Amino acid sequence: MAKIGPIELGDFPLLLAPMEDVSDPPFRALCKEQGADVVYTEFISSEGLIRDAAKSVQKLDIYDKERPVGIQIFGANLESMIRTVEIVERSKPDFIDINFGCPVKKVVSKGAGAGILKDIPLMLKLSEAMVKHTKLPITVKTRLGWDDDSIYIQEVAERLQDVGIQAIAIHGRTRAQMYKGEAVWEPIADVKNNPRMHISVFGNGDVNSPEKALLMRDKFGLDGAMIGRASIGNPWFFADVKHFFKTGEHLAPVGILERVETAKRHLQMAIDWNGEHSGLYETRRHYTNYFKGIPNFKEYRLKMVTSDTKEAVFEVFEEVRKKFS
């Protein structure tokens, strides 16, 4: 039974990874409907929250229908992170996750995200301070290490547990790899198999098929899978994995009518949440996968991502429905 603090998640839960400009409330709602067991907000800058930056504050929006939901924050300043906890608590998440894994240069250059993998004592200090500052469970998402010469994740995970974190998600790449090459899961399994570890250990990185999720569960023995890029424009991925676990078979491919209807719902929810301009922009990255595999689709996708009104995109959806159904 996987757990985050007192929250029971069942056997081998599927977690929607926190993804910048992807895992917003509309997309989280769609993934939840399709079987995601746990969802996370996009990562939120502690400095942005303290400054009351509009974009950071908006990311605190969470809804009861998506529970259990974690709010993920990043930063490298102890005082700022503690003040952030107090702000985050007002949104009443089920837990708070600390991002110690983002490899993007603008985050790393400030010593945050994966940048903190160069300063493990600070990582532990920040985590311990946050644990002591809230009654909410604190979890961590991180990577194997800074580079191939500094993979100390087994020791780091154990020490994070010792300062009080309640679960850990580990991406099977180093910061130096960014998102290139293959994710390596053996070191994550070593963390899980450490007899001193008792918190849940979730695997992340390249879980892009039900077969991979099954491998993570049965061969590597992890407590759950965190799904990132495989879910973009494909909220059905969670349902497919769960069906595969039960039957050993894939679900039938999603038909064009359901794809169109889901894309329409996604766009409308995004507009309702964040306004027409942002809603149009935020959903564009999903259209490639929503309509993946449909022959001669390029002209329709181009119109979807270049139209600058809701009505225009909805017209394209209707064209697609008529032509391909």
N, C-alpha and C positions, 0 to 999 in steps of 0.2 A: 504494500500500500504506500504510494507516494504521498508525501505531505509537505506543506509549507507552514511551519509552525503548527497551529491547531487545525489547519484547513486540510481535510482529507480529499485527495484527488483521484482515488481509485487506482487500479493497476495500469501502469504505463500510460499516463495522460499525454495528450498532445497539446503543446503550448504554442501559441502564435507569438513569434519573436517580436520584440520591439524594433520597429524599422522606421527610420526618419522619413517623413512624408508618405508613409504607407499605412502604418497601423493606427489610423485615426478612428474615431467612434463609428463612422459609417462602415468602414471595412471590418472593424472588429465585430460589429453586429452580424455581418454576413458570415464571417468565419465561425462565430459562435453558433449560428443556426445550423451550420454544416458539421458541427461536432468538436470544434476547438474547446478543450477543457479549461484552459487558462489563457487569458489575454493580457498584454502589456500595452501601456501607452507608448507613443514615440518617446525617445529619450529627451529629457528636459534639462536645460542648463540651470545649474544652481544660481549662477550669477544673473542669468536672465530673470529668474523668479524673484530674486531679491530686488532687482531693479524694476520689477513689475512690468517687464517687457510683454507686450500684448500677445505675441506668438507663444511665448513660454507659458503664460497664464492660461491661454486657451487650451493648451495640451493637458491641463488638469481635468478637463471635462470627462467624467465617467458616469456610467448609468447602471442602475441595478440589474438590468437584463444581461449585462456582460460579466457579472461576477462569477468566479473570483477574478478580480482584475488588480494588477500591480501597476503602480506609477514608477517609471524608471527615471532616475536622475543621474547627472554626471557633474563632476567638478573635482578640484584638487585642493581647495582651501577649506580647512577644518571648520572655521567659524561660519563660512557661507553654507557649507553642507548641513550643519546643525540648524541654522536658521531656515534652510529649505525644508527640513523635516517638519518644522512647525507649520509651514505654509501648506505642505502636501497633506498633512493630517486633516486639514479642514475639508478636503475633498472626500475623505473617508474611503480610501482604497482598502483592499484586503491585506495588502503588503506593500512594502517599498523595496524596489530593486535598485542596486547601485551598478552603473555601467563602468566596468573596468576593462572593456574590450573593444570599444570603437576605435578603428585604426585610422580614421580620417585625420589628415595633417592638422587642420585647424583646431581639432580637439586635442590631439596628442601634443601639439606644440605648447599647450598650456599645462601639460603634465596630467591631463585628465584622460578618461577613456583608457585605451591601451597604453597611454603614456605612463601610467602609474606602475606598469609592469617593470619599469626601471627603478622603482622605489617601493619595494615590498613593505618596508617598515611603515611608510605613509599609508599604503593600502590598508594595512592592519589597523593603524591608528584611526583612520577615517571610519572604517567599518565598526570598530569597537565603540567609538564615540556615538555613532548613529544608533547602534543597538541600545546603548544606555539612555538615549534621549527619547525613545518612543516605546510604546507598548505594542506597536505593530510589528509583525515579523519583518526582519531585514534579510533580503536575499542578494546574491551577487551574480552578475554575468561577466565572464572574463574569457581570456584566450589561454592557449597553452603556455605562452611566454612571449618575451619580446622578439626573440629569434631562436634559431635552432640550437644556439649555444647557451640558452638560458631558459630551458624548459624545466621549471621547478614546480609544476602545477600540483603534484601530489603533496608536497610539503606545504605549499601555499594554501591549498584547499583545507588541509588539516588545521592550519593556524587560523584561517578564517572561521572555521567551525568553532575553534576554541574561544574566539572573541565573541561568539554568539550569533553568527548568521544562521538562518533556518533552512536554506537550500542554496544550491549553486548550479548554474548553467554554464557549461564550458564549450566554447567554439573550438573545433579541432584544427585550428591554424594558429600560427604565431602572428604577431603584428607585422613582421617583416613580409609575410606572405600576402598581407591584405586579404583579397578574396581569390587569389590565384592558386593554382595547383589543387591537389585533393586534400580534403580534410582528413586528419588522422584521428581515429577514435581510440586506439590502444591506450594512450596516456589518460584518456577520460575513464576508461575501464579500470586503469590502475588506481585512480582516485576512488572509484566506487568499491573496488575490492580491498582497499586499505581497511584492515580490521578495526581501526580506530574511528573510521567514519560512520556516522549514524544518520546524518541528514541526507535528504534526497539529492541525487546527482543527475542532472539532465544533460543530454547530449545535444549539440548544435553543429550544423555545418554539413552540407550536402545530403540532407534528408530530402531527396527529391523524387522518391518513389515509395509506394507501400512496401516493396521488397527491402529497401534500405531501412525503413522504420522497423521492420521485423528483425532485420539483422542487428540493429541497435538494441533491440529488446532481448533477443534470444542468444546472440553470440556474445555481445558486449555487456549484457546484464545491467544496462542503465535503467534508471527509474522513470524516464520519460524522454520524449523527443521534442525539441524546440524547432519549429518549422519557420523558415524565413522566406527566401526567394521563391521556393516552390509554390507558395500560396498567392503570390502577386497575380492578380487577375484570375485566380483559380481557388476560390474559397471552398470548392468541392473537394479539394485535396484531402481535407480532414475526414470527410465522409468516406472517401475511397480507401484511405488507410484503415479506418475502423471496419469497413466491410471486408477488406482483405484479411484482417486479423481473424475475423469470424469465419470466413468461408474459404480463404485461400484463392479467391478470385477478385478481379477488378470489377467495379461498377461499370455499367454500360456508359459509353461516352455521353456527355451532356449534350442534349439536342440544341439546335439553333434557337428555338423559341425560348428555352430556359436561359440560354446565354444572353439573348437580347433583353429579356425581362430583368435579369439580374444586373446587367450593365445599366439599364434604365433606373432601377431602384437605387443602385449605388450612386449614380450621378444625382438623382433627386435628393437622397439623404445627405450627400456632400454639400449640395447647395443650401438645403435647409439648415445645415449645421454651420456652414462657413461662408455663405454668400455665393452668388453666381460666379464671379470671377475666380475665386479660389477653388470653388467646387469643380469648375470646368478643368482647371489646371491640375488639381490633385488626382482626378480620376484618369487622366490621359495615360499614365504609365501602366494602367491595367488593361487597356484595350487590346494590346498585342496578344496577351494570353487568353483574354475572354474569347477571342475569335481565332485562336490558334488552330492551324490545320485546315482552315477553309480555303480552298483554292481560289486564286484570282481575287484576293481580298484587299490587296494593297491600296487601291483607290478609295475604298470605303474607310479603311483605317486612317488614311491621310486626311480625309474630310473630318473624321471624328476628332483628330488631334489639332486641326487648324481652325475648326469652327469656334466662333467666339460668343455664341449665345446658346442657351439651353435648347431653344426651339430648333436651331439648326442641327444640333447633335441628335435630338430626338427624331428629326426627319431622316437622318442617316440610319438610325436604328430601324426605322420603319421600312426604309429601302432594303436593308439587309434582311429583315424578316420576310418581306415579300419575295425577294430574289432567291434566298437560300433555303426556305422552309418548304 
